[in-house]
Amino acid sequence: MAKDSIIILGIETSCDETAAAVVADGREVKSSVVASQVELHEKYGGVVPEIASRAHIEQIYPVITEAIEQAGVGKDDIDAVAVANQPGLTIALVVGVTAAKTLSFAWQKPLIAINHLHAHLQSAMLAEGELELPAVALIVSGGHTSLYDCESPLDLKLLGSTIDDAAGEAFDKVANILKLGYPGGPAIERAAANGDPNAIEFPRSMLSKDSLDFSFSGVKTAVLYHCRGQDMKGENRVDSMTDREISDIAASFQAAVVDVLVKKTRRAVDRIGAKTILLGGGVAANTVLRSALAKMCQAAKPPKKLLVAPKQYCTDNAVMVASLAYYKYRAGLFAELNLEPKATG
């Protein structure tokens, strides 16, 4: 590694993944360690904040230690400590923020605050030398579904966001209705692989004609009504459904969500004249969504470039935190030691 490399330790605890990574010059991943909490939350069908926080407290020190050891660096080699401080579960964020502030103070290294959502987009740019602008960035995760006008890694303008259920949240809830397990995204995708996406015409909420906001509560409710009846007084028919029927519901629901995501993205592309589309977030791992966006980009005139986060960096990780922090380091955008976590951002 060159002596002039900028090496950053990234820390991520915004939800239910305790993660740390060491990245050089924003692109060279020296280590990435993630401690998942899926098994802890699985029986609840979603993330329980108090359980998540306790798990972060237990895992934060060993995860950071392992990331540093894997990278083969010492504290003297690290130029800055970066941490996701917003948005997320405050009770979870505070663990990572406290750890980062402690290391920053003890090591006398700059502290860098990172917006978790903006970092997801950095995952899509890891392998890209130069971003062809203008660009539309789509973040699709459990808690957020957002579109951005991306001028640079540090210059993001929000174009639209979810007004109720995010896409990932809808996946979790529908998976729960269909008794497919948690997390819902991968469970729905597995079931949908054997189903007909045209079997059931679930609604596509596009909101107003020019809106770039998202709403997925309607399609979630439509699945619920399909399984329980319009008055919600009928028994849940899922237990008596065949595997094919469940697969058809999953495939039709997935198709409805993907259809809205693609159409809204295309609407944003047309609005700003984008040449590139970035895709990041947990739901970005969905193969059907990736394929649909790729087809849309190829069919556009002129064709658009699609940059998608590698699947291992779609879910929460610290590589994206350290990578984005590189640009903030270069710009001298450092945080004070009174940095606090924020639930929104």
VENURCOR-V641115 format. One record per residue. RES is the residue in one small letter. PSI is psi in degrees with one decimal (none if undefined). Layout:
RES;PSI + RES;PSI
This chain:
m;132.9 + a;148.8 + k;-27.5 + d;9.4 + s;143.8 + i;115.2 + i;126.2 + i;135.0 + l;122.3 + g;144.0 + i;135.3 + e;120.5 + t;38.7 + s;-22.9 + c;-101.6 + d;22.5 + e;125.8 + t;115.6 + a;148.4 + a;147.1 + a;154.2 + v;122.8 + v;134.7 + a;132.8 + d;29.0 + g;-5.9 + r;-33.7 + e;105.1 + v;109.7 + k;-29.8 + s;153.9 + s;117.1 + v;128.9 + v;125.3 + a;110.9 + s;150.2 + q;15.7 + v;-45.9 + e;-31.5 + l;-34.7 + h;-10.5 + e;-44.0 + k;-15.0 + y;-8.4 + g;14.7 + g;174.4 + v;128.1 + v;112.2 + p;-44.1 + e;-40.1 + i;-41.0 + a;-44.5 + s;-44.3 + r;-39.7 + a;-39.2 + h;-42.8 + i;-40.2 + e;-33.9 + q;-19.5 + i;-44.8 + y;-51.1 + p;-32.8 + v;-45.2 + i;-42.7 + t;-44.4 + e;-39.2 + a;-41.9 + i;-41.7 + e;-43.2 + q;-36.4 + a;-18.2 + g;34.0 + v;164.2 + g;176.2 + k;-29.5 + d;-22.1 + d;-21.1 + i;129.5 + d;-25.6 + a;159.7 + v;123.9 + a;146.8 + v;141.6 + a;116.6 + n;-2.0 + q;157.5 + p;174.7 + g;-166.4 + l;117.4 + t;-42.3 + i;-22.4 + a;-44.0 + l;-36.7 + v;-28.0 + v;-48.9 + g;-41.2 + v;-42.3 + t;-43.4 + a;-44.2 + a;-42.4 + k;-37.9 + t;-46.5 + l;-40.8 + s;-44.1 + f;-46.2 + a;-38.5 + w;-9.2 + q;49.7 + k;150.4 + p;146.9 + l;133.6 + i;125.0 + a;133.7 + i;134.6 + n;119.8 + h;-40.7 + l;-43.5 + h;-34.4 + a;-35.5 + h;-36.5 + l;-30.3 + q;-30.1 + s;-34.1 + a;-15.9 + m;3.8 + l;-41.8 + a;3.9 + e;124.8 + g;-48.1 + e;130.3 + l;124.0 + e;117.2 + l;158.3 + p;161.6 + a;144.6 + v;132.5 + a;128.1 + l;121.5 + i;124.4 + v;109.8 + s;-173.2 + g;-34.6 + g;-10.5 + h;143.8 + t;110.9 + s;149.8 + l;136.4 + y;148.9 + d;111.9 + c;110.2 + e;-26.7 + s;170.7 + p;-25.7 + l;0.2 + d;90.6 + l;127.9 + k;121.9 + l;126.7 + l;-33.5 + g;156.2 + s;175.5 + t;141.0 + i;-6.0 + d;-114.9 + d;131.8 + a;163.6 + a;-45.5 + g;-37.0 + e;-40.2 + a;-39.5 + f;-44.9 + d;-43.8 + k;-39.6 + v;-38.0 + a;-36.5 + n;-41.7 + i;-42.7 + l;0.3 + k;45.9 + l;-9.5 + g;-179.3 + y;142.4 + p;150.3 + g;-33.9 + g;-59.3 + p;-34.1 + a;-44.4 + i;-43.7 + e;-39.6 + r;-45.6 + a;-39.8 + a;-24.5 + a;-25.5 + n;12.1 + g;173.4 + d;114.2 + p;-12.5 + n;8.6 + a;-37.5 + i;132.9 + e;83.0 + f;152.1 + p;148.7 + r;108.9 + s;110.0 + m;-3.4 + l;-142.6 + s;168.9 + k;-41.1 + d;7.0 + s;139.8 + l;11.1 + d;165.1 + f;149.2 + s;117.5 + f;8.0 + s;-32.2 + g;-45.0 + v;-34.0 + k;-45.2 + t;-35.9 + a;-38.6 + v;-41.6 + l;-45.8 + y;-37.4 + h;-33.1 + c;-24.9 + r;-7.6 + g;154.2 + q;-30.5 + d;-0.2 + m;16.4 + k;-11.9 + g;159.7 + e;153.0 + n;116.1 + r;-4.0 + v;-40.0 + d;-26.7 + s;0.4 + m;150.9 + t;163.5 + d;-36.2 + r;-40.1 + e;-43.6 + i;-40.4 + s;-37.6 + d;-41.2 + i;-47.1 + a;-44.4 + a;-39.4 + s;-39.6 + f;-49.0 + q;-41.8 + a;-39.3 + a;-44.0 + v;-47.4 + v;-39.9 + d;-45.0 + v;-45.0 + l;-43.3 + v;-45.0 + k;-40.1 + k;-39.1 + t;-43.4 + r;-37.7 + r;-41.4 + a;-39.2 + v;-45.9 + d;-35.9 + r;-43.4 + i;-0.1 + g;41.7 + a;145.3 + k;-20.3 + t;146.3 + i;129.8 + l;139.2 + l;125.3 + g;172.6 + g;164.7 + g;-41.5 + v;-13.6 + a;-14.7 + a;-13.2 + n;120.9 + t;-38.6 + v;-41.5 + l;-45.1 + r;-43.6 + s;-42.6 + a;-41.3 + l;-37.2 + a;-42.1 + k;-41.1 + m;-42.3 + c;-39.7 + q;-34.1 + a;-18.5 + a;153.1 + k;110.2 + p;161.7 + p;149.4 + k;154.2 + k;132.5 + l;123.7 + l;116.8 + v;137.4 + a;136.8 + p;146.2 + k;-34.3 + q;-14.5 + y;13.4 + c;-47.5 + t;169.4 + d;133.0 + n;168.8 + a;-10.0 + v;-43.9 + m;-32.8 + v;-49.3 + a;-34.2 + s;-47.8 + l;-34.8 + a;-28.0 + y;-43.7 + y;-35.2 + k;-34.9 + y;-47.0 + r;-31.4 + a;-2.7 + g;28.6 + l;86.3 + f;156.2 + a;159.1 + e;164.9 + l;-2.2 + n;16.4 + l;135.9 + e;151.5 + p;150.9 + k;133.2 + a;-32.8 + t;160.7 + g;none
